[in-house]
Amino acid sequence: MKTRILSIITILFVTLSMTAQDRNVQPKPGPAPTIKLEEPKEFTLKNGLKVLVVENHKLPRVSMSLSIDNGPLFEGDKAGVSSLLSSLLGSGSEATSKDKFNEEVDYLGARVNFSSSGASMSSLSKYFPEVLAMLADQALHPKFSQEEFDKQKEQIIEGLKSDAKSASAIAGKVRRAISYGKNHAYGEFTSEKTLENVTLADVEKLYNTYYKPNNAYIVVIGDVKYKKVKKLIKKYFKSWEKGEVPTTELPKVPAVAKTEIDFINLPNASQSEVSVINTVNLKVSDPDYFAVLLANKILGGGGEARLFLNLREAHGFTYGAYSRIGSDRDAESLFSASASVRNMVTDSAVVEFMKEIKKIRTEKVSEKELNNAKAAYTGNFVLAIERPSTVARYALNIITNDLPEDFYETYLQKINAVTVEDIQKAAQKYFNYDNTRIVIVGKALDVLPGLEKLPYPIKYFDTEANPAEKPELTMPVPAGVTAESVINNYVDAIGGKEKLMAVKTLSQKGKVKAEGAPFEIQATQKMAYPNKEYMELEAPGMGTLMKSVFNGEKGYMMQQGMKIDMTPDVLAQKKESKSMFPVMYLTEEGKDLSLDGIIPFNGSKAYKMVVTDKDGKKAEMLFDVNSGFLVQTSSTQEAMGQKITTTISFSDYKDFDGVKIPTKMGMISGPQKLSFEYTEIKLNEELSDKDFE
């Protein structure tokens, strides 16, 4: 029945999409301004703790960060111990309980955070001494309790279970594991299995081994006096005992010998996560660092970059395509070009990614592109250095990365000195084409046939980055099972034809979440037999976002206060349709129904049914083999000159007066995502004609 709201939600997607678009106009390039950075005042405690202070008296606020400069730590079969340490720090000290600490922080209007690699705080400057004292107490004298340990472990496990359903989360962990190897600190990931190996003693050992002042920095910024800060830091941190911190030798990461596709099957994925990845050995101190920054900016550094203009603007494959390149003092980093794309264009997106990477390697960029990239960096840099936090961060970077003292003062001169020849050399060195990984997380059934036509070998992995066999795409339908029998089974599963025919009205209320929207949308839907329908979406403080009403004879849609009557063609379709339980009537509407096999879906199996209407338009429906429930529909429509595939999933069927109705629904249309949760469903509630006005 939820298919009736498809046209309304399509408009909502368009509205959100138009709102979300960002068209930054880059400033014109000019001569590099002269940069003179204020130097922080520094001192070092006897225990090795280094402190930087930046005085700025514009606002009565102060912030402080404690950074423990340890290298990457490989945790092995106890992966997750550092996450647990981050969760436990700040949960109580020897002198102050967790609740009392949180109450005092809230009372002072401050913010305090902790992690396995440090801590941070911000407050009004008049409360700085008190908040600093509380932070030091929690950071240096933590009280790790078994009760809090068990609680935090359970919360992390719940998060892992949620991530197991997310294509983007799976892609993030698997591409690192495949790129670095699972025996590397950057390649390992936390799992339920590794978490179960972690004990409270492991957390305490990690803290006692690596939380040391002789490998730490404190940065204080804001409305403070250097002498007073020095006195306070000595008071609260001089007792912190230094110690020898173990060093870790990370394994080298060899490049893949030949470009390959690394495919991870996610049967319920409605879009593919595509990443073209290679490891790079890039440090901030390298001579070609600035050329690399600009090359990446031109290739995929924003809405005016080549990848975005190609994959989104020219082809409409995705909501956004970008590239990123990291620099790391301790190990190799990654260059990646990535996007979330529609299933049906996954192979085409790969072609365009590789085309753009090859182009920037083999052809010089234009002077205009280079100048625009330089202008963007110049503008961002000049704005950044106006913030005191930037001054402190740059000073810390100079120390931790062993950079020249004038590195940031000459930053823009180095940017402006880059030539088109430098860009090409950097691209050839850091953006691989012949030996790169194309990591794809997606629905094998939809995307593998296209990927197999590309000139790259395909390797298969599971969602834990283990080598796997090629997924089985379809299974034969057992003898005697037909499209009609699948529909009849569905009707029986949700209550039976007699029960469904007895439902004359249906009212639903719930909440809708749109990805990227800062508010929840309230949904109200009413239907009356045979085809009356009412749908309204409202947002807090904004009123009605849109409304669609059909009273059986005429109807209209309203959006942003504008009312538009339904066209004769739409009215004709509405009159012929059945608003409630439309699947039940498929066999009576003269549509061509066929079963295309049984496919894996969401940990189970589903019949894949193709529905073709009289105009030749096709839609797909998936019915769970075991429950009989409809679990997903998929169709393609034309909107704003582009073909948009909309996939709707149905779950959490609940019984209402003998009729089972899905209370949760997920919808993906192009790059936009919505999730529905109906909290109130009523059958045969008395509705009048006024409900459809």
C-alpha angles and dihedrals in degrees: 000000000000090000088081092075095054097101092049094050091048088062090048090053091051091050093049091044092053090048093050097050114113121201107178114186109219117228117247114263118255140163115309111262119235110261123206113175122202109243116232118233112247141199136164128218121225090254090062099258108147118211130196121190126194114187116210119163101182093104130025092243136104135193130194133190131192113203122188106204101211120148124240111304122212109215099181116184089002096057106157099045092111090049089053091048089053090051095047099047108093093027094108141315135219089269104032132043122227093250094049091047092051092047092052093047091050092046091056093046091238135140121223126177134178137197139167088265100047146300141264140200142181130191146140108297093242089062095044096104093051095045092045089053092051092048092049091049093052095042099045102032106035121169109212111199127193091228093056091042092056091046094051093045091054091050091052091049090052089052091051090052090053092048090052088072095047119092092200093051092048091047091051096055098036097050090053092047092049094044098047103021124246090266091067126087090235093045102049121087138193118261135173088257095054091043091055087058093057118095132187088254089059090055092049091048092051091051095047092047103045108021095089133144096220088069097040141091132202120204119192119189131178145032097000140112118242095226093050092048091050090052093049095046091051091048096053104028108033091087091057103114119228123223144173111280116210117238123223124219108214120208118249115255113224120209117248109264096228134011110273141171114241106199128195115189118224105174096197096047113125092191136024128247105218123189129172104203141179132164119247134193099219128152129183089241094058116115092233095049094107094047088052092052092053094043090055091046090056094044102044113338100121150324093315095048126108098253093051093046091048106041098033109024101033101032108018092224096137147004091249141351122200144165130217135187126195134208121208133184095204107037147357118302132207135254110202137175111194149165143164106242138180114270095241094056099043094110092044090051090053089053092052093046091053092044092056093045091050092046096055089048096049103031129052115244118241123264088241092057091047094048092049090051091049091049091052092052092045093052094046093046095050091049092047097053090058088071116083090217089063092054091053094044092050091049090051091047090054090055099042096042096040093237128167114271091244095047095117096033088060094036096108094044088056091048092050092047093063114109133201087255090056090052092054093047091050092049091050091050101042109023105068123205109166096039109035137116122243102201115194129181109190151112107300093203091061104034110028097076089059095042092052089063092060120095094249130096114243124225121189129222135175124234090272091058093252119140110264142182122261106279119251105250103195139003123207120261112247117252113273096025112119136169088258093052091049090053092047089050090051091051091051091046094057096045113297131271095277093054093045093048089053091061106096099165135024127189125187135181128182149125131279126205120200116200109249095013115120094216142053120246121221115222127202121183130178129180133181128189128295103012114323113130141174127187128177131175119196134181127203111266092002102072121207114007093183143340134198122193133178120173098188095271108039138008148174144202125225126198128170090350095308117121119207123184117228114258121245091255092053092046091052091053092047092051092052096046131086112228097200123057094349093175089068090065099047093101090054099050100073094247122146110248124190137166115229096190139273118302135188110259132176095332093315138064129266138192109240111218124187116207117197120188128208091271092056095253113146133211131179127223128188122206120190109245094218105038099028090224123142103248105172144010128191131188139160125228136176115247129165091348094307134098110241123193115211119199121189124190125197126204146151097052109197133188118253113178091328095315120106114219128177110247096190129054133176123200131191119183114175106310095339126097131198131178124198127199117182112208098176126041124170129184124206093002110163110262126180134202088265089068088066100047 
